Amino acid sequence: MVKKFVCLINIMSIKYYHAPDIKERIIELVKSKGFTHVNPARIYCFRSKGSTSKRILARIWSFPKIWQLALYMEPRYVIEVLSERFDKLPKNKQDEVLIHELKHIPKKFSGGLRRHDKDNPKYIRI
């Protein structure tokens, strides 16, 4: 008996949108929660739609040193919230998620990322 395997590829592109509402909340959180090392002017915020992720609520994107040198730019970060999951959360839980992402930014604001640790665990209780 020969088994046939069918590969279904779901080609669904992720779409990105500027998220000024998230940017405002990042600015508020940086001020109110003591993220003195974070420069909100160099954080860009996006809302994505179309992700098939089942667990991710948001993610932070770094700007590695090699790109900084190649483009003659200072360090920057992008915070992406996944609309399908993030937008359903109450405001206080959304803030917890955004704080979690901000905790990935190192004290030197170098463009790199901090790993998960005891102060910033991998999972957030929703």
N, C-alpha and C positions, 0 to 999 in steps of 0.2 A: 504494500500500500504506500503510495507516494503522498506525502502531505504537502499541501500548497500553502505558502505563506504570502499573505497580502500585506503590503506596506501602504498604509494610508498616510499621506503627508498633508497635514493641515497648514496650508500656506496662508497665514493670517498675519498681515504686517502690523507691527506696533506703531501707533501714531503718537506723536509728542506735541504737547501744547504748553505754551508759557503759562505759569501758574502764579499770577501776582498775589492771589490770596494766600498762597503758601509762603511766598516771599515776605509778606507782611507779618505772618505768624513767626517766621524764622527771626525777623528783626526783633519782635517782641520777646521771644524766648531767649535770644542772645542777651538782651538787656536785663530781663527779669531773673534769669537763672545763672547769671555770672559767667557766661562764656566770654571772658574778657579777651581771650586770645583769638577769637573769631571775628573776622572782618565781613559783615553781612554784604558789603558792597561787592565782594568777590565770590558770593554764593548765588548761583542761578537755580531757579526752581521750575520744574516741569511736572506736568501731569501726563501720564501715559494711559492709552487705552488700547486694548487688544492683546494684552499679555495672557498667556495660558497658565501662569504660575498660580499654584494653589495656596502657597504659604507666604509669599513676599508681600509686604504692605508698602514698603518704600526702600529705596537704596540711595547710597551716596556714591558719586563718581569722582575719582581723583584726577589730578592733572600732573602726571609724572614729570620729574625734573628734565628729562630729555626733551619733552614737548615745550616746557618752559623756555629752555635754552634755544631750541629751534625756532620758536615763534617770538622770542624776545618778550615774554609775558611773565608777570608775577603769578604766584600760585592762585588757583581758583578751584571751586568745587561746584558740582551739580547735585542737587537733591531732586530725585524723581519719586513721585508718589504714584502708585498703581491705582488708578481710579476705581476699578472694579471692586477692590477690597477696602482701600483707604477711605473713600468717600462715604462708606456705609457706617464707619465708626463714629461714636459720639466725639464731640470736640476734645474732651479731656484725654481720651485714648489716642486721638490723632496727635495731640501735643506730646504724649509719651513716645509715640513713634518718631516724631520730629526730633525730640531730645535725644533719643537713641542714635539717630543718624548724626546729629551734631557731636556726639561723644566720640565718633570715629575720627574727628579732626584733631590732629596732634597739636600740642601746645605751641610748637614752632610755626604752625600754619604754613607748612612746607609744600603742600600739594599732595603729600602722601596720606595714608590712612592708618589709623590705629586698629588693632585686632579686637575681637571680643575678649573680655576678661571679666573678673569678678565685679568690676565697677560698671561694665557695659556688657551684660550677658547676651548671648546669641538670640535667645527667645524672649519675647515680651508676652506677659499674660494678658490676653484680650478678654 
